[in-house]
Amino acid sequence: MISIVVPAHNESSVIGRTLRQWIDAADSGEFDVVVVCNGCTDDTAEVARQFGAAVKVLETDVASKTDALNLGDRAARGFPRIYVDADVVMSIDTMRTLAGRLDRGDVLAAAPTADIDLSGCSWLVRRYYEIRSRLPSAREGVGGSGVYAVSEQGRSRFGEFPAVTADDTYVRLQFTPGERVTLPDARSTIFPPRGLPQLIAVRTRVHRGTLELARLFPELLTNSGESNGRVLLALFREPLLWPGLMIYCCVNLFARRRAIRHVQSGAHLWQRDESSRVALSADSCK
């Protein structure tokens, strides 16, 4: 049985769409789905319960993704285990492909390739993602696709999820590049921020997560893989890319500076993007 853990914080606008992708097409007993509603003030739990016995719904007052992941792990029954952000679009075939790849035993972690849906995004955001798509980090699904899957052996690499901002990066760094894989024939769709302020906020969270892991788990950084620096510099040889490169570099420089200030001050702001969820809310319950 494949277990799927979905941490959800105020995701009523998208959780129905996410679950319907798998529940409506799954064979009996194929999936063990656990939705952990953490610190919700909306009806996320009620929407998830509409799927009946096919979905186990847990609720906690603690608004923490890593706490939700730990609660989901305790309730989950099977392996491979797939962790999915509540706003990701992913087919049941992708789930099966991830599980099948892990069942071969030669890798311990797997993720789909991310498709970025830029519908409704501003010109600035589009240029940012045009550059990002050319970088090595864009080809890393564990930490870029909103989904990661681990085998039972892979899950044994670490205990409970620590209280970190970047749970996906923490998991990726448990494995060497040869132990993890991003599958080109498995896809997930993620929805980026629609505007520049929201993009900066999300990138601030990403940089904060990286700084946090470097401080708490420096020994894991040896598993980082290829960096973006060399490829990014090479892109400057193409003048047509300069506008996008300036946007990409400025966003990340500004976001990193903000992240450093947050770390130094002890501020802990989640900075979740709401713009993509609002844009999709009308379609979520169809």
Secondary structure by P-SEA (a helix, b strand, c coil): cbbbbbbbccccccaaaaaaaccccccccccbbbbbbcccccaaaaaaacccccbbbbbbccccaaaaaaaaaaacccccbbbbcccccccaaaaaaaaaaaacccccbbbcbbbbbcccccaaaaaaaaaaaaccccccccccccbbbbccccccccccccccccaaaaaaaccccccbbbbccbbbbbbccccaaaaaaaaaaaaaaaaaaaaccccccccccccaaaaaaaacccccaaaaaaaaaaaaaaaaaaaaaaaaaccccccccaaaaaaacccccc
